[in-house]
Structure formats: C-alpha cells, structure tokens
Amino acid sequence: MRQQLLHSSKTFIIGIRPTACSWVLAFHSSIPTPIPTSHDDQLERQSESSFKSVSYISSARVGKLIASQSDPLLAKEIFDLASRQPNFHHSLSSILILISKLGRSGHFSLLEKVLADLLRSPASYSFSPPPDALFTLVLRIYRDAQKPREALQTFYSIPKFNCKPLPKHLNLALEALVIHPSSIQTAFDLFKVAHSRYEVAPNTKSYNILMRAFCLRGDISVAYSLFNQMFKRDVVPSVESYRILMQALCRKSQVNTAVDLLEDMLNKGFVPETLTYTTILNSLCRKKKLKEAYKLLCRMKVKGCNPDIIHYNTVILGFCREGHAIDACKVLDDMSSNGCLPNLTSYRTLVSGLCAEGLLDEAKYYMEEMMSKGLSPHFSVFHDLIRGLCNVGKVEEACGVLEKMLRHGEAPHRDTWESVVPMICEVDEMMKSANILEEALKIEITPLTRLVEAGVGLERYVIQRIRAKSKRASK
C-alpha cells in the first residue's frame, strides 16, 4: 500500500508547477527504491524524510491527490503523511473528500479517527471551528448506513468542536434513529431536549420525521399530539404534515377523521398534493362512501388540484365494484371535459362492470369507443362481453364481438370458445363442435405464430353456422 503511495506521490510531485522546482527535485531525488511491504517502518521513515526535505507542500495539491485515489485506504495514508509535515494545514475540501471516501466504503473506524484528530489538534487544519457542512456529511453517512448509535454520538459531539447544532443536524440524527423501530423512543427523547440542552429548535421537518415514525408504528395518538403541538410552538405544518396523518388515519379505516383533517387543511389555505387526494378517494371508495368520493373528485379542481387519471380510475373502480357502473359512466364521460383522457384501465374497468350488471349495450358501446381511440382491449374485456351476450341469448352479437377480437389479433381464451360454441351448435352436432374446439386448441402458440391463427378454423365454422341458422329462419 505504502509503495503505491510513494509512486502516486512521485507522480503528483512531477506535476508541480516550475516555481516549486527546488522542492520537486528535493522530493524526487529522495524517493527510495521500492522494498517489500514487510519493511513498513523503514518505508515510513524514508517517506517522512522525503517530505521533510521539501520546503513547501500545497494543501490544494494534497487535496487533489486524495480526491484522485479510488482506494480510500491509500487516500488516508496520503492524508496522514501530509499531516506529519511541519506547518502543514489540511483544507476543508481535503477532509470532506476523505470522510466521504471512508464513509462510502464502510471504514467507519477510520472516519471516527479523523474526527478525533480534528478535535484533538484543530491547529492542524486551515479552518476553525469546523463548518456545519462537516457534521452534515458525517450524519448523512451514518443515516444512509443505518447506524443510529454513531449518528447520535456525532450529534452529541458537535458542541465539543465549539459549534452549535443546527436543525438540519437534528433532523439527520432523527432520521438515522427512526429507521430502527427500537430507536424511535430515543429519537423522541432527543427531540424533547434538543431546544433546552442543545439550543436547537425542532422545525417542521423534525415534527414530520417523528409523526411518520409513530404513524408507521401505529401510534396515531402520539403523532396527533405532535401535530397539535406544532401550532402551540408557532411551527407551521406543511402539506406533508397533513398527508402523513391522513394516510395513517385511512390505514386505520378512520376515513371520516381523515376527511375532517382535509377540510381543516383546505380552510387554512393549504393545497393538498395529488397523493393526498388519492389516499382519501381510495379510502372513501373502500368504505362504500361513493357519493362523498365523487363530490371530492369534483371539488379538486376548484381547490387548485386538477384530478389525474389515478383519481378518476379510483372512483370508476369504486362505483363498478359496488354495482353502480352507470355512475361510473358519468365519471368517465366527465374526464375529457376536465382535460384528462381515459386510458386502458378506465375502459377495462368500466366495460367489465357494465357486463357484470347485464348492461351489455352500454358495455359494447364503450368497448367500441375504446378501440376507436387506438386502445387495445385486454382479452378479458372481450371475454366478459361475449359471455354476457351469450347468457342473454344474443348469439349473433357475441359472434360479432368474437370476430372483432380475432381481427384485432387477440387469441380467445378457452372459456370464451366454450361460451360461444354451445349456443350456436344444435344438440345433435355437439360432438362435432367439441371436436372442432379441440382441434382449434391444439394449435401451438410460438413467438412466431400470429395469435389469430389460433381461432381461424373455429371462426369459419362459427360463421357458417350463423348463416345456416339465418337461412332456416328466413324460410
């Protein structure tokens, strides 16, 4: 490792500008011949003597050399070697780069050693006291590495550097703690003493971090208490603050309380996010409060939030699921006038809902509208409509839909064939139709096979049977 250090240092020295020529020559001429790594002590003494023979070393150059190292251990070696030189002071960028490298690579003990050296020998650095960016970086590293204890200790150590913790430092420490459910109470304790002991006042984000943690743990009462505490301490809640509570309430099926909170939010002039509306609409539909869901959908645009495709589809599904497909038709018809075009999910949900209620003419209308807009119906949409038509004896219409399905390139499911064939075949020909069905299903579907080929044989038979029945009826 140290051999690599010397070679890298040699390359670095050669790149020094001409004004430092004497320093270059002194350092370059003193580089020893590489020796086995077992002679670490001798190599270290030679390296130190090399630096001592140099009259000047730039902290900026050392910083660039540290930044260029892909190996964090080598970067630390260079950092330590430069630190031992008389009157040398590391720059802030050097230490930030080194800490970042050590943290990303998981060398946390070395990272802590760098901080300990900074606390013990502040004169070795070109900055005093350390800026808040240093603690922000360290806390973020520990948070991302899910090391709550180390993050908490870092926060506690900030005053030792003659620095005052900031709200962002508190929030990073809280985020690191609430990752682990067992540390949520520790986070709450830190939150409660932050102002009195560390002179840092929790802000909106601080409250949101704890509210979310308690909500995910199921302690909505504690989260609500924190929310109300914000107003008492002149901390303005954010849209996220409301959303955290409303989502938790909906998860607990307390949708009425969530709607009341939404009203309070609107009355205070907040504009909810689209996700907030999605949560409320979905919860209302699941609680079968469809009129309330539709009213809320209509109010969204008035309140400054245009409904999107997810909001409309949520309400359409809610109506269809409860047997109110006709009301879902109105929702879909309103979409275009509000600047939101129905998608495949919108039509598929509606057509299936209409078929389930026996509203086959309406289902056929919306399926044709869907196809006219270039949307490709799923085979299940065709199947629901064909089966529904067969159930009410509309065989010719069912065959017409089947024909459209085949022309559209969709291979009918076995259940679809089994719905159509018995309706158009006479009783004495059932065995023949069964054989034809069996032959049609034998066709192997491969990546190169056109889907319509799977039903060509049966399609011809179906058409012939329809024509034969029509001729007999006309006689």
C-alpha positions, 0 to 999 in steps of 0.5 A: 500500500505504502509503495503505491503511495510513494509512486502516486506521490512521485507522480503528483510531485512531477506535476508541480508547477516550475516555481516549486522546482527546488522542492520537486527535485528535493522530493524526487531525488529522495524517493527510495527504491521500492522494498517489500511491504514487510519493511513498513517502518523503514518505508515510513521513515524514508517517506517522512524524510522525503517530505521533510526535505521539501520546503513547501507542500500545497494543501490544494495539491494534497487535496487533489491527490486524495480526491484522485485515489479510488482506494480510500485506504491509500487516500488516508495514508496520503492524508496522514503523511501530509499531516506529519509535515511541519506547518502543514494545514489540511483544507476543508475540501481535503477532509470532506473528500476523505470522510466521504471516501471512508464513509462510502466504503464502510471504514467507519473506524477510520472516519471516527479517527479523523474526527478525533484528530480534528478535535484533538489538534484543530491547529492542524487544519486551515479552518476553525471551528469546523463548518456545519457542512462537516457534521452534515456529511458525517450524519448523512453517512451514518443515516444512509448506513443505518447506524443510529448509535454513531449518528447520535454520538456525532450529534452529541459531539458537535458542541465539543468542536465549539459549534452549535447544532443546527436543525438540519443536524437534528433532523439527520440524527432523527432520521438515522434513529427512526429507521430502527423501530427500537430507536424511535423512543430515543429519537423522541427523547432527543427531540424533547431536549434538543431546544433546552440542552442543545439550543436547537429548535425542532422545525417542521421537518423534525415534527414530520420525521417523528409523526411518520415514525409513530404513524408507521408504528401505529401510534396515531395518538402520539403523532396527533399530539405532535401535530397539535403541538406544532401550532402551540410552538408557532411551527407551521405544518406543511402539506406533508404534515397533513398527508402523513396523518391522513394516510395513517388515519385511512390505514386505520379505516378512520376515513371520516377523521381523515376527511375532517383533517382535509377540510381543516387543511383546505380552510387554512389555505393549504393545497393538498398534493395529488397523493393526498387526494388519492389516499382519501378517494381510495379510502372513501371508495373502500368504505362504500362512501361513493357519493362523498368520493365523487363530490371530492373528485369534483371539488379538486379542481376548484381547490387548485388540484386538477384530478389525474387519471389515478383519481378518476380510475379510483372512483370508476373502480369504486362505483363498478365494484359496488354495482353502480357502473352507470355512475361510473359512466358519468365519471368517465364521460366527465374526464375529457371535459376536465382535460384528462383522457381515459386510458386502458384501465378506465375502459377495462374497468368500466366495460367489465362492470357494465357486463357484470350488471347485464348492461351489455349495450352500454358495455359494447358501446364503450368497448367500441369507443375504446378501440376507436381511440387506438386502445387495445382491449385486454382479452378479458374485456372481450371475454366478459362481453361475449359471455354476457351476450351469450347468457342473454341469448344474443348469439349473433352479437357475441359472434360479432364481438368474437370476430372483432377480437380475432381481427384485432389479433387477440387469441380467445381464451378457452372459456370464451370458445366454450361460451360461444360454441354451445349456443350456436351448435344444435344438440345433435352436432355437439360432438362435432363442435367439441371436436372442432374446439379441440382441434382449434386448441391444439394449435401451438402458440410460438413467438412466431405464430400470429395469435389469430391463427389460433381461432381461424378454423373455429371462426369459419365454422362459427360463421357458417353456422350463423348463416345456416341458422339465418337461412332456416329462419328466413324460410 
